Amino acid sequence: MLQLEGLKVDLGAFVLRADLSVAPGTRAAVVGPSGAGKSTLLSVVAGFLAPAEGRVLWDGRDLSGQEPGKRPLSIVFQDNNLFPHLSVADNVGLGLSPSLRLSKDDRARVAQSLERVGLHGMERRRPAELSGGQLSRVALARVLLRSRPLMLLDEPFAALGPAMRGEMLELVQDVAAETGATVLMVTHDPRDARRLGGQTILVAEGVARPPVATEALFADPPAVLRDYLGPD
């Protein structure tokens, strides 16, 4: 279970608070107005930002002071965290070894992961040779290979069209089901939150609210969410 216990993030002109828990295996969208602190919330969980107060707990273990790379999670940003000078296979292989000292078995696992996300035969290509959807698939192949219990997605599909976003969300669901991961995904699109299913964390007015059922939230949104969504 992920717990944000009495959390306060102080960035000077902006303060974000959170006191919530996310059950294992939950797929939770993170929604709210621009600048509300959605990405900030993920950055604190990932360890890129330190809270001024409170703790981030995973299965009761305090992650405070733990480096991002040692936390039990994988994170995908909008740029997919890919290195342009590395091949597709090497970008995925980084999930096993930052030095890319990979054994024959490791290389086989990389190939299996790429095949699982529909990129068989593209191991030697560079990111510049791929489409936006293919870049997202490379990032998800690395997540699948790492098999961490927590998956953080910061608008990774924002630049894709609706049909491709739907495809990628289905793939996220498949990867989460295969690894048993808990998912937190930042999105500006309520349709993506609904496609992801599960629950939604609303971030607004300096607070990340506890997750609630997505359909229930959008069926009867609080005023701040209604203002953000605008008229139907």
ChimeraX attribute file (.defattr): number of C-alpha atoms within 10 A of each C-alpha:
attribute: neighborCount
match mode: 1-to-1
recipient: residues
	/A:1	16
	/A:2	19
	/A:3	21
	/A:4	23
	/A:5	17
	/A:6	14
	/A:7	23
	/A:8	21
	/A:9	21
	/A:10	15
	/A:11	12
	/A:12	6
	/A:13	5
	/A:14	11
	/A:15	16
	/A:16	21
	/A:17	24
	/A:18	21
	/A:19	17
	/A:20	16
	/A:21	17
	/A:22	21
	/A:23	13
	/A:24	16
	/A:25	17
	/A:26	21
	/A:27	24
	/A:28	26
	/A:29	28
	/A:30	29
	/A:31	24
	/A:32	23
	/A:33	17
	/A:34	12
	/A:35	13
	/A:36	20
	/A:37	24
	/A:38	26
	/A:39	21
	/A:40	18
	/A:41	24
	/A:42	20
	/A:43	17
	/A:44	20
	/A:45	26
	/A:46	25
	/A:47	19
	/A:48	13
	/A:49	16
	/A:50	19
	/A:51	21
	/A:52	13
	/A:53	12
	/A:54	17
	/A:55	22
	/A:56	23
	/A:57	17
	/A:58	20
	/A:59	10
	/A:60	10
	/A:61	12
	/A:62	14
	/A:63	18
	/A:64	16
	/A:65	8
	/A:66	11
	/A:67	11
	/A:68	18
	/A:69	12
	/A:70	10
	/A:71	17
	/A:72	15
	/A:73	20
	/A:74	24
	/A:75	24
	/A:76	21
	/A:77	17
	/A:78	13
	/A:79	17
	/A:80	20
	/A:81	15
	/A:82	21
	/A:83	15
	/A:84	12
	/A:85	11
	/A:86	15
	/A:87	19
	/A:88	28
	/A:89	22
	/A:90	25
	/A:91	24
	/A:92	29
	/A:93	25
	/A:94	20
	/A:95	19
	/A:96	18
	/A:97	13
	/A:98	12
	/A:99	9
	/A:100	15
	/A:101	11
	/A:102	16
	/A:103	9
	/A:104	8
	/A:105	9
	/A:106	16
	/A:107	18
	/A:108	12
	/A:109	16
	/A:110	27
	/A:111	21
	/A:112	17
	/A:113	25
	/A:114	26
	/A:115	15
	/A:116	16
	/A:117	21
	/A:118	14
	/A:119	19
	/A:120	12
	/A:121	10
	/A:122	18
	/A:123	18
	/A:124	11
	/A:125	14
	/A:126	19
	/A:127	19
	/A:128	12
	/A:129	13
	/A:130	14
	/A:131	11
	/A:132	17
	/A:133	16
	/A:134	18
	/A:135	23
	/A:136	25
	/A:137	22
	/A:138	27
	/A:139	25
	/A:140	28
	/A:141	30
	/A:142	25
	/A:143	26
	/A:144	27
	/A:145	22
	/A:146	20
	/A:147	20
	/A:148	18
	/A:149	19
	/A:150	26
	/A:151	26
	/A:152	24
	/A:153	23
	/A:154	22
	/A:155	20
	/A:156	24
	/A:157	25
	/A:158	16
	/A:159	13
	/A:160	15
	/A:161	11
	/A:162	13
	/A:163	8
	/A:164	14
	/A:165	19
	/A:166	17
	/A:167	11
	/A:168	21
	/A:169	17
	/A:170	14
	/A:171	18
	/A:172	23
	/A:173	17
	/A:174	14
	/A:175	21
	/A:176	23
	/A:177	13
	/A:178	11
	/A:179	18
	/A:180	18
	/A:181	24
	/A:182	22
	/A:183	27
	/A:184	24
	/A:185	26
	/A:186	26
	/A:187	21
	/A:188	18
	/A:189	14
	/A:190	17
	/A:191	12
	/A:192	19
	/A:193	25
	/A:194	17
	/A:195	15
	/A:196	22
	/A:197	18
	/A:198	18
	/A:199	23
	/A:200	29
	/A:201	25
	/A:202	25
	/A:203	26
	/A:204	20
	/A:205	15
	/A:206	16
	/A:207	19
	/A:208	24
	/A:209	17
	/A:210	16
	/A:211	20
	/A:212	16
	/A:213	14
	/A:214	22
	/A:215	15
	/A:216	11
	/A:217	16
	/A:218	16
	/A:219	8
	/A:220	10
	/A:221	15
	/A:222	11
	/A:223	9
	/A:224	14
	/A:225	18
	/A:226	13
	/A:227	11
	/A:228	14
	/A:229	16
	/A:230	7
	/A:231	6
	/A:232	4
